[in-house]
Amino acid sequence: MSGSIWGSDIWGTWWIWDGRLTSMLLQFFLLVGVISLRSALEDSDAAAKACAVLSIVGFY
């Protein structure tokens, strides 16, 4: 995710759609989604199952 910080000098732009940067961005969004889902559900068993399903779907 820090590629956009120093990428401005090298690429001439803040973001390029490089495969590595894009996959890290998607993984970051998946992590934020899992954390948000876990904290949004009150039932801990249901939250664990939902996070597990989201993680498996995000892995593929």
N, CA, C and O atoms as a Tripos MOL2 file, in Angstrom:
@<TRIPOS>MOLECULE
protein
  240   239    60     0     0
PROTEIN
NO_CHARGES

@<TRIPOS>ATOM
      1 N           0.8030   -1.1890    0.0000 N.3       1 MET1
      2 CA          0.0000    0.0000    0.0000 C.3       1 MET1
      3 C           0.8530    1.2640    0.0000 C.2       1 MET1
      4 O           0.3610    2.3380   -0.3450 O.2       1 MET1
      5 N           2.1060    1.1530    0.3760 N.am      2 SER2
      6 CA          2.9450    2.3500    0.4110 C.3       2 SER2
      7 C           3.4830    2.7020   -0.9680 C.2       2 SER2
      8 O           4.1820    3.7030   -1.1190 O.2       2 SER2
      9 N           3.1690    1.8960   -1.9740 N.am      3 GLY3
     10 CA          3.6610    2.1660   -3.3180 C.3       3 GLY3
     11 C           3.1770    3.4910   -3.8660 C.2       3 GLY3
     12 O           3.8810    4.1330   -4.6460 O.2       3 GLY3
     13 N           1.9940    3.9090   -3.4740 N.am      4 SER4
     14 CA          1.4870    5.1790   -3.9940 C.3       4 SER4
     15 C           2.2050    6.3710   -3.3840 C.2       4 SER4
     16 O           2.1710    7.4650   -3.9490 O.2       4 SER4
     17 N           2.8560    6.1810   -2.2410 N.am      5 ILE5
     18 CA          3.5840    7.2910   -1.6090 C.3       5 ILE5
     19 C           4.8210    7.6460   -2.4250 C.2       5 ILE5
     20 O           5.0290    8.8100   -2.7690 O.2       5 ILE5
     21 N           5.6330    6.6550   -2.7320 N.am      6 TRP6
     22 CA          6.8440    6.9220   -3.5090 C.3       6 TRP6
     23 C           6.6120    6.7740   -5.0010 C.2       6 TRP6
     24 O           7.4810    7.1350   -5.7950 O.2       6 TRP6
     25 N           5.4730    6.2570   -5.3960 N.am      7 GLY7
     26 CA          5.1830    6.0620   -6.8110 C.3       7 GLY7
     27 C           5.0180    7.3540   -7.5830 C.2       7 GLY7
     28 O           5.2250    7.3890   -8.7960 O.2       7 GLY7
     29 N           4.6510    8.4010   -6.8990 N.am      8 SER8
     30 CA          4.4630    9.6840   -7.5720 C.3       8 SER8
     31 C           5.7530   10.1570   -8.2330 C.2       8 SER8
     32 O           5.7160   10.6780   -9.3480 O.2       8 SER8
     33 N           6.8810    9.9850   -7.5700 N.am      9 ASP9
     34 CA          8.1620   10.4090   -8.1320 C.3       9 ASP9
     35 C           8.6040    9.5230   -9.2930 C.2       9 ASP9
     36 O           9.1300   10.0220  -10.2870 O.2       9 ASP9
     37 N           8.3990    8.2370   -9.1760 N.am     10 ILE10
     38 CA          8.8970    7.3010  -10.1790 C.3      10 ILE10
     39 C           7.9530    7.1920  -11.3700 C.2      10 ILE10
     40 O           8.3970    7.2520  -12.5160 O.2      10 ILE10
     41 N           6.6460    7.0330  -11.1110 N.am     11 TRP11
     42 CA          5.6910    6.8160  -12.1850 C.3      11 TRP11
     43 C           5.1300    8.1050  -12.7580 C.2      11 TRP11
     44 O           4.6180    8.1150  -13.8770 O.2      11 TRP11
     45 N           5.2200    9.1880  -12.0080 N.am     12 GLY12
     46 CA          4.6250   10.4420  -12.4460 C.3      12 GLY12
     47 C           3.1510   10.5430  -12.1060 C.2      12 GLY12
     48 O           2.4820   11.4940  -12.5110 O.2      12 GLY12
     49 N           2.6400    9.5710  -11.3690 N.am     13 THR13
     50 CA          1.2420    9.5670  -10.9400 C.3      13 THR13
     51 C           1.1560    8.8630   -9.5930 C.2      13 THR13
     52 O           2.0800    8.1460   -9.2110 O.2      13 THR13
     53 N           0.0570    9.0600   -8.8690 N.am     14 TRP14
     54 CA         -0.0730    8.4580   -7.5450 C.3      14 TRP14
     55 C          -0.4280    6.9800   -7.5980 C.2      14 TRP14
     56 O          -0.1320    6.2410   -6.6590 O.2      14 TRP14
     57 N          -1.0470    6.5460   -8.6650 N.am     15 TRP15
     58 CA         -1.5010    5.1410   -8.7120 C.3      15 TRP15
     59 C          -1.3910    4.6160  -10.1260 C.2      15 TRP15
     60 O          -1.7380    5.3070  -11.0840 O.2      15 TRP15
     61 N          -0.9080    3.3920  -10.2530 N.am     16 ILE16
     62 CA         -0.9830    2.6670  -11.5200 C.3      16 ILE16
     63 C          -1.6430    1.3240  -11.2160 C.2      16 ILE16
     64 O          -1.5860    0.8300  -10.0900 O.2      16 ILE16
     65 N          -2.2530    0.7570  -12.2130 N.am     17 TRP17
     66 CA         -2.9760   -0.4900  -12.0130 C.3      17 TRP17
     67 C          -2.0500   -1.6870  -12.1950 C.2      17 TRP17
     68 O          -2.3220   -2.5850  -12.9920 O.2      17 TRP17
     69 N          -0.9650   -1.6840  -11.4510 N.am     18 ASP18
     70 CA         -0.0320   -2.7970  -11.4210 C.3      18 ASP18
     71 C          -0.6790   -3.9540  -10.6630 C.2      18 ASP18
     72 O          -1.4490   -3.7320   -9.7280 O.2      18 ASP18
     73 N          -0.3770   -5.1580  -11.0530 N.am     19 GLY19
     74 CA         -0.9910   -6.3200  -10.4220 C.3      19 GLY19
     75 C          -0.7010   -6.4280   -8.9360 C.2      19 GLY19
     76 O          -1.5780   -6.7900   -8.1520 O.2      19 GLY19
     77 N           0.5200   -6.1170   -8.5490 N.am     20 ARG20
     78 CA          0.8830   -6.2250   -7.1340 C.3      20 ARG20
     79 C           0.1640   -5.1760   -6.2950 C.2      20 ARG20
     80 O          -0.3530   -5.4860   -5.2220 O.2      20 ARG20
     81 N           0.1290   -3.9520   -6.7730 N.am     21 LEU21
     82 CA         -0.5530   -2.9000   -6.0140 C.3      21 LEU21
     83 C          -2.0540   -3.1560   -5.9380 C.2      21 LEU21
     84 O          -2.6740   -2.9570   -4.8930 O.2      21 LEU21
     85 N          -2.6280   -3.5950   -7.0430 N.am     22 THR22
     86 CA         -4.0690   -3.8440   -7.0680 C.3      22 THR22
     87 C          -4.4480   -5.0140   -6.1640 C.2      22 THR22
     88 O          -5.4660   -4.9530   -5.4740 O.2      22 THR22
     89 N          -3.6470   -6.0750   -6.1580 N.am     23 SER23
     90 CA         -3.9610   -7.2110   -5.2900 C.3      23 SER23
     91 C          -3.8130   -6.8370   -3.8190 C.2      23 SER23
     92 O          -4.5880   -7.3060   -2.9850 O.2      23 SER23
     93 N          -2.8420   -6.0080   -3.4900 N.am     24 MET24
     94 CA         -2.7150   -5.5480   -2.1040 C.3      24 MET24
     95 C          -3.8970   -4.6760   -1.6970 C.2      24 MET24
     96 O          -4.3600   -4.7420   -0.5580 O.2      24 MET24
     97 N          -4.3800   -3.8640   -2.6230 N.am     25 LEU25
     98 CA         -5.5520   -3.0370   -2.3400 C.3      25 LEU25
     99 C          -6.7830   -3.9090   -2.0840 C.2      25 LEU25
    100 O          -7.5480   -3.6480   -1.1570 O.2      25 LEU25
    101 N          -6.9700   -4.9330   -2.8970 N.am     26 LEU26
    102 CA         -8.1030   -5.8420   -2.6960 C.3      26 LEU26
    103 C          -7.9840   -6.6020   -1.3870 C.2      26 LEU26
    104 O          -8.9820   -6.7990   -0.6950 O.2      26 LEU26
    105 N          -6.7790   -7.0300   -1.0370 N.am     27 GLN27
    106 CA         -6.5770   -7.7180    0.2340 C.3      27 GLN27
    107 C          -6.8530   -6.7910    1.4120 C.2      27 GLN27
    108 O          -7.3990   -7.2200    2.4290 O.2      27 GLN27
    109 N          -6.4780   -5.5290    1.2770 N.am     28 PHE28
    110 CA         -6.7580   -4.5600    2.3340 C.3      28 PHE28
    111 C          -8.2600   -4.3820    2.5110 C.2      28 PHE28
    112 O          -8.7550   -4.3560    3.6380 O.2      28 PHE28
    113 N          -8.9920   -4.2600    1.3980 N.am     29 PHE29
    114 CA        -10.4500   -4.1280    1.4870 C.3      29 PHE29
    115 C         -11.0870   -5.3740    2.0860 C.2      29 PHE29
    116 O         -12.0580   -5.2690    2.8350 O.2      29 PHE29
    117 N         -10.5570   -6.5460    1.7690 N.am     30 LEU30
    118 CA        -11.0690   -7.7850    2.3490 C.3      30 LEU30
    119 C         -10.8350   -7.8050    3.8530 C.2      30 LEU30
    120 O         -11.7180   -8.2060    4.6100 O.2      30 LEU30
    121 N          -9.6660   -7.3800    4.2900 N.am     31 LEU31
    122 CA         -9.3690   -7.3350    5.7180 C.3      31 LEU31
    123 C         -10.2930   -6.3690    6.4460 C.2      31 LEU31
    124 O         -10.8080   -6.6890    7.5170 O.2      31 LEU31
    125 N         -10.5030   -5.2060    5.8770 N.am     32 VAL32
    126 CA        -11.4060   -4.2300    6.4880 C.3      32 VAL32
    127 C         -12.8300   -4.7880    6.5410 C.2      32 VAL32
    128 O         -13.5500   -4.5720    7.5160 O.2      32 VAL32
    129 N         -13.2310   -5.5090    5.4860 N.am     33 GLY33
    130 CA        -14.5610   -6.1130    5.4640 C.3      33 GLY33
    131 C         -14.7370   -7.1820    6.5290 C.2      33 GLY33
    132 O         -15.7880   -7.2530    7.1650 O.2      33 GLY33
    133 N         -13.7280   -8.0090    6.7290 N.am     34 VAL34
    134 CA        -13.8060   -9.0560    7.7460 C.3      34 VAL34
    135 C         -13.8670   -8.4390    9.1420 C.2      34 VAL34
    136 O         -14.6570   -8.8700    9.9820 O.2      34 VAL34
    137 N         -13.0410   -7.4420    9.3820 N.am     35 ILE35
    138 CA        -13.0470   -6.7880   10.6900 C.3      35 ILE35
    139 C         -14.3930   -6.0930   10.9390 C.2      35 ILE35
    140 O         -14.9300   -6.1590   12.0450 O.2      35 ILE35
    141 N         -14.9280   -5.4410    9.9290 N.am     36 SER36
    142 CA        -16.2170   -4.7590   10.0780 C.3      36 SER36
    143 C         -17.3490   -5.7540   10.2990 C.2      36 SER36
    144 O         -18.2260   -5.5310   11.1330 O.2      36 SER36
    145 N         -17.3270   -6.8470    9.5530 N.am     37 LEU37
    146 CA        -18.3640   -7.8680    9.7010 C.3      37 LEU37
    147 C         -18.3090   -8.4920   11.0820 C.2      37 LEU37
    148 O         -19.3440   -8.7270   11.7050 O.2      37 LEU37
    149 N         -17.1110   -8.7590   11.5580 N.am     38 ARG38
    150 CA        -16.9510   -9.3830   12.8780 C.3      38 ARG38
    151 C         -17.5090   -8.4900   13.9890 C.2      38 ARG38
    152 O         -18.1370   -8.9700   14.9340 O.2      38 ARG38
    153 N         -17.2700   -7.1970   13.8580 N.am     39 SER39
    154 CA        -17.7390   -6.2870   14.9080 C.3      39 SER39
    155 C         -19.2140   -5.9130   14.7380 C.2      39 SER39
    156 O         -19.8430   -5.4520   15.6900 O.2      39 SER39
    157 N         -19.7700   -6.1040   13.5430 N.am     40 ALA40
    158 CA        -21.1620   -5.7130   13.3030 C.3      40 ALA40
    159 C         -22.1600   -6.7330   13.8480 C.2      40 ALA40
    160 O         -23.2750   -6.3630   14.2170 O.2      40 ALA40
    161 N         -21.7860   -7.9830   13.9040 N.am     41 LEU41
    162 CA        -22.7100   -9.0210   14.3570 C.3      41 LEU41
    163 C         -22.5460   -9.2560   15.8570 C.2      41 LEU41
    164 O         -21.4280   -9.3490   16.3640 O.2      41 LEU41
    165 N         -23.6530   -9.3500   16.5440 N.am     42 GLU42
    166 CA        -23.6360   -9.5250   18.0000 C.3      42 GLU42
    167 C         -23.3680  -10.9720   18.4070 C.2      42 GLU42
    168 O         -22.6450  -11.2230   19.3700 O.2      42 GLU42
    169 N         -23.9450  -11.9150   17.6800 N.am     43 ASP43
    170 CA        -23.7670  -13.3360   17.9870 C.3      43 ASP43
    171 C         -22.3770  -13.7630   17.5230 C.2      43 ASP43
    172 O         -22.0700  -13.6890   16.3330 O.2      43 ASP43
    173 N         -21.5410  -14.2080   18.4510 N.am     44 SER44
    174 CA        -20.1500  -14.5060   18.1100 C.3      44 SER44
    175 C         -20.0230  -15.7190   17.1880 C.2      44 SER44
    176 O         -19.1280  -15.7580   16.3440 O.2      44 SER44
    177 N         -20.9050  -16.7090   17.3390 N.am     45 ASP45
    178 CA        -20.8450  -17.8740   16.4490 C.3      45 ASP45
    179 C         -21.2390  -17.5020   15.0240 C.2      45 ASP45
    180 O         -20.6000  -17.9330   14.0640 O.2      45 ASP45
    181 N         -22.2780  -16.7110   14.8920 N.am     46 ALA46
    182 CA        -22.7010  -16.2680   13.5580 C.3      46 ALA46
    183 C         -21.6550  -15.3610   12.9320 C.2      46 ALA46
    184 O         -21.4190  -15.4300   11.7260 O.2      46 ALA46
    185 N         -21.0280  -14.5160   13.7320 N.am     47 ALA47
    186 CA        -19.9880  -13.6230   13.2240 C.3      47 ALA47
    187 C         -18.7740  -14.4200   12.7490 C.2      47 ALA47
    188 O         -18.1830  -14.1060   11.7160 O.2      47 ALA47
    189 N         -18.4090  -15.4470   13.5060 N.am     48 ALA48
    190 CA        -17.2640  -16.2770   13.1160 C.3      48 ALA48
    191 C         -17.5440  -17.0150   11.8090 C.2      48 ALA48
    192 O         -16.6740  -17.1000   10.9430 O.2      48 ALA48
    193 N         -18.7530  -17.5470   11.6670 N.am     49 LYS49
    194 CA        -19.1040  -18.2670   10.4350 C.3      49 LYS49
    195 C         -19.1500  -17.3160    9.2410 C.2      49 LYS49
    196 O         -18.6710  -17.6580    8.1600 O.2      49 LYS49
    197 N         -19.7170  -16.1380    9.4260 N.am     50 ALA50
    198 CA        -19.8000  -15.1700    8.3300 C.3      50 ALA50
    199 C         -18.4110  -14.6990    7.9150 C.2      50 ALA50
    200 O         -18.1430  -14.5400    6.7240 O.2      50 ALA50
    201 N         -17.5370  -14.4780    8.8720 N.am     51 CYS51
    202 CA        -16.1690  -14.0610    8.5600 C.3      51 CYS51
    203 C         -15.4000  -15.1770    7.8630 C.2      51 CYS51
    204 O         -14.5950  -14.9170    6.9690 O.2      51 CYS51
    205 N         -15.6460  -16.4050    8.2660 N.am     52 ALA52
    206 CA        -14.9960  -17.5330    7.6150 C.3      52 ALA52
    207 C         -15.4370  -17.6540    6.1590 C.2      52 ALA52
    208 O         -14.6140  -17.8920    5.2750 O.2      52 ALA52
    209 N         -16.7320  -17.4900    5.9110 N.am     53 VAL53
    210 CA        -17.2400  -17.5560    4.5350 C.3      53 VAL53
    211 C         -16.6730  -16.4130    3.7020 C.2      53 VAL53
    212 O         -16.2610  -16.6260    2.5620 O.2      53 VAL53
    213 N         -16.6480  -15.2070    4.2550 N.am     54 LEU54
    214 CA        -16.0910  -14.0710    3.5340 C.3      54 LEU54
    215 C         -14.6070  -14.2680    3.2320 C.2      54 LEU54
    216 O         -14.1400  -13.9080    2.1520 O.2      54 LEU54
    217 N         -13.8780  -14.8290    4.1650 N.am     55 SER55
    218 CA        -12.4460  -15.0860    3.9490 C.3      55 SER55
    219 C         -12.2220  -16.1340    2.8770 C.2      55 SER55
    220 O         -11.3170  -15.9960    2.0540 O.2      55 SER55
    221 N         -13.0320  -17.1770    2.8770 N.am     56 ILE56
    222 CA        -12.8940  -18.2160    1.8590 C.3      56 ILE56
    223 C         -13.2470  -17.6770    0.4780 C.2      56 ILE56
    224 O         -12.5420  -17.9440   -0.4960 O.2      56 ILE56
    225 N         -14.3250  -16.9260    0.3960 N.am     57 VAL57
    226 CA        -14.7270  -16.3330   -0.8970 C.3      57 VAL57
    227 C         -13.6670  -15.3310   -1.3620 C.2      57 VAL57
    228 O         -13.3490  -15.2730   -2.5500 O.2      57 VAL57
    229 N         -13.1250  -14.5520   -0.4440 N.am     58 GLY58
    230 CA        -12.0950  -13.5940   -0.7950 C.3      58 GLY58
    231 C         -10.7920  -14.2290   -1.2190 C.2      58 GLY58
    232 O         -10.0210  -13.6350   -1.9720 O.2      58 GLY58
    233 N         -10.5440  -15.4330   -0.7390 N.am     59 PHE59
    234 CA         -9.3210  -16.1440   -1.0920 C.3      59 PHE59
    235 C          -9.3450  -16.5850   -2.5400 C.2      59 PHE59
    236 O          -8.3090  -16.5980   -3.2050 O.2      59 PHE59
    237 N         -10.5260  -16.9480   -3.0360 N.am     60 TYR60
    238 CA        -10.6440  -17.4060   -4.4240 C.3      60 TYR60
    239 C         -10.9020  -16.2950   -5.3100 C.2      60 TYR60
    240 O         -11.0320  -16.4860   -6.5190 O.2      60 TYR60
@<TRIPOS>BOND
     1     1     2 1
     2     2     3 1
     3     3     4 2
     4     3     5 am
     5     5     6 1
     6     6     7 1
     7     7     8 2
     8     7     9 am
     9     9    10 1
    10    10    11 1
    11    11    12 2
    12    11    13 am
    13    13    14 1
    14    14    15 1
    15    15    16 2
    16    15    17 am
    17    17    18 1
    18    18    19 1
    19    19    20 2
    20    19    21 am
    21    21    22 1
    22    22    23 1
    23    23    24 2
    24    23    25 am
    25    25    26 1
    26    26    27 1
    27    27    28 2
    28    27    29 am
    29    29    30 1
    30    30    31 1
    31    31    32 2
    32    31    33 am
    33    33    34 1
    34    34    35 1
    35    35    36 2
    36    35    37 am
    37    37    38 1
    38    38    39 1
    39    39    40 2
    40    39    41 am
    41    41    42 1
    42    42    43 1
    43    43    44 2
    44    43    45 am
    45    45    46 1
    46    46    47 1
    47    47    48 2
    48    47    49 am
    49    49    50 1
    50    50    51 1
    51    51    52 2
    52    51    53 am
    53    53    54 1
    54    54    55 1
    55    55    56 2
    56    55    57 am
    57    57    58 1
    58    58    59 1
    59    59    60 2
    60    59    61 am
    61    61    62 1
    62    62    63 1
    63    63    64 2
    64    63    65 am
    65    65    66 1
    66    66    67 1
    67    67    68 2
    68    67    69 am
    69    69    70 1
    70    70    71 1
    71    71    72 2
    72    71    73 am
    73    73    74 1
    74    74    75 1
    75    75    76 2
    76    75    77 am
    77    77    78 1
    78    78    79 1
    79    79    80 2
    80    79    81 am
    81    81    82 1
    82    82    83 1
    83    83    84 2
    84    83    85 am
    85    85    86 1
    86    86    87 1
    87    87    88 2
    88    87    89 am
    89    89    90 1
    90    90    91 1
    91    91    92 2
    92    91    93 am
    93    93    94 1
    94    94    95 1
    95    95    96 2
    96    95    97 am
    97    97    98 1
    98    98    99 1
    99    99   100 2
   100    99   101 am
   101   101   102 1
   102   102   103 1
   103   103   104 2
   104   103   105 am
   105   105   106 1
   106   106   107 1
   107   107   108 2
   108   107   109 am
   109   109   110 1
   110   110   111 1
   111   111   112 2
   112   111   113 am
   113   113   114 1
   114   114   115 1
   115   115   116 2
   116   115   117 am
   117   117   118 1
   118   118   119 1
   119   119   120 2
   120   119   121 am
   121   121   122 1
   122   122   123 1
   123   123   124 2
   124   123   125 am
   125   125   126 1
   126   126   127 1
   127   127   128 2
   128   127   129 am
   129   129   130 1
   130   130   131 1
   131   131   132 2
   132   131   133 am
   133   133   134 1
   134   134   135 1
   135   135   136 2
   136   135   137 am
   137   137   138 1
   138   138   139 1
   139   139   140 2
   140   139   141 am
   141   141   142 1
   142   142   143 1
   143   143   144 2
   144   143   145 am
   145   145   146 1
   146   146   147 1
   147   147   148 2
   148   147   149 am
   149   149   150 1
   150   150   151 1
   151   151   152 2
   152   151   153 am
   153   153   154 1
   154   154   155 1
   155   155   156 2
   156   155   157 am
   157   157   158 1
   158   158   159 1
   159   159   160 2
   160   159   161 am
   161   161   162 1
   162   162   163 1
   163   163   164 2
   164   163   165 am
   165   165   166 1
   166   166   167 1
   167   167   168 2
   168   167   169 am
   169   169   170 1
   170   170   171 1
   171   171   172 2
   172   171   173 am
   173   173   174 1
   174   174   175 1
   175   175   176 2
   176   175   177 am
   177   177   178 1
   178   178   179 1
   179   179   180 2
   180   179   181 am
   181   181   182 1
   182   182   183 1
   183   183   184 2
   184   183   185 am
   185   185   186 1
   186   186   187 1
   187   187   188 2
   188   187   189 am
   189   189   190 1
   190   190   191 1
   191   191   192 2
   192   191   193 am
   193   193   194 1
   194   194   195 1
   195   195   196 2
   196   195   197 am
   197   197   198 1
   198   198   199 1
   199   199   200 2
   200   199   201 am
   201   201   202 1
   202   202   203 1
   203   203   204 2
   204   203   205 am
   205   205   206 1
   206   206   207 1
   207   207   208 2
   208   207   209 am
   209   209   210 1
   210   210   211 1
   211   211   212 2
   212   211   213 am
   213   213   214 1
   214   214   215 1
   215   215   216 2
   216   215   217 am
   217   217   218 1
   218   218   219 1
   219   219   220 2
   220   219   221 am
   221   221   222 1
   222   222   223 1
   223   223   224 2
   224   223   225 am
   225   225   226 1
   226   226   227 1
   227   227   228 2
   228   227   229 am
   229   229   230 1
   230   230   231 1
   231   231   232 2
   232   231   233 am
   233   233   234 1
   234   234   235 1
   235   235   236 2
   236   235   237 am
   237   237   238 1
   238   238   239 1
   239   239   240 2
@<TRIPOS>SUBSTRUCTURE
     1 MET1         2 RESIDUE 1 A MET
     2 SER2         6 RESIDUE 1 A SER
     3 GLY3        10 RESIDUE 1 A GLY
     4 SER4        14 RESIDUE 1 A SER
     5 ILE5        18 RESIDUE 1 A ILE
     6 TRP6        22 RESIDUE 1 A TRP
     7 GLY7        26 RESIDUE 1 A GLY
     8 SER8        30 RESIDUE 1 A SER
     9 ASP9        34 RESIDUE 1 A ASP
    10 ILE10       38 RESIDUE 1 A ILE
    11 TRP11       42 RESIDUE 1 A TRP
    12 GLY12       46 RESIDUE 1 A GLY
    13 THR13       50 RESIDUE 1 A THR
    14 TRP14       54 RESIDUE 1 A TRP
    15 TRP15       58 RESIDUE 1 A TRP
    16 ILE16       62 RESIDUE 1 A ILE
    17 TRP17       66 RESIDUE 1 A TRP
    18 ASP18       70 RESIDUE 1 A ASP
    19 GLY19       74 RESIDUE 1 A GLY
    20 ARG20       78 RESIDUE 1 A ARG
    21 LEU21       82 RESIDUE 1 A LEU
    22 THR22       86 RESIDUE 1 A THR
    23 SER23       90 RESIDUE 1 A SER
    24 MET24       94 RESIDUE 1 A MET
    25 LEU25       98 RESIDUE 1 A LEU
    26 LEU26      102 RESIDUE 1 A LEU
    27 GLN27      106 RESIDUE 1 A GLN
    28 PHE28      110 RESIDUE 1 A PHE
    29 PHE29      114 RESIDUE 1 A PHE
    30 LEU30      118 RESIDUE 1 A LEU
    31 LEU31      122 RESIDUE 1 A LEU
    32 VAL32      126 RESIDUE 1 A VAL
    33 GLY33      130 RESIDUE 1 A GLY
    34 VAL34      134 RESIDUE 1 A VAL
    35 ILE35      138 RESIDUE 1 A ILE
    36 SER36      142 RESIDUE 1 A SER
    37 LEU37      146 RESIDUE 1 A LEU
    38 ARG38      150 RESIDUE 1 A ARG
    39 SER39      154 RESIDUE 1 A SER
    40 ALA40      158 RESIDUE 1 A ALA
    41 LEU41      162 RESIDUE 1 A LEU
    42 GLU42      166 RESIDUE 1 A GLU
    43 ASP43      170 RESIDUE 1 A ASP
    44 SER44      174 RESIDUE 1 A SER
    45 ASP45      178 RESIDUE 1 A ASP
    46 ALA46      182 RESIDUE 1 A ALA
    47 ALA47      186 RESIDUE 1 A ALA
    48 ALA48      190 RESIDUE 1 A ALA
    49 LYS49      194 RESIDUE 1 A LYS
    50 ALA50      198 RESIDUE 1 A ALA
    51 CYS51      202 RESIDUE 1 A CYS
    52 ALA52      206 RESIDUE 1 A ALA
    53 VAL53      210 RESIDUE 1 A VAL
    54 LEU54      214 RESIDUE 1 A LEU
    55 SER55      218 RESIDUE 1 A SER
    56 ILE56      222 RESIDUE 1 A ILE
    57 VAL57      226 RESIDUE 1 A VAL
    58 GLY58      230 RESIDUE 1 A GLY
    59 PHE59      234 RESIDUE 1 A PHE
    60 TYR60      238 RESIDUE 1 A TYR
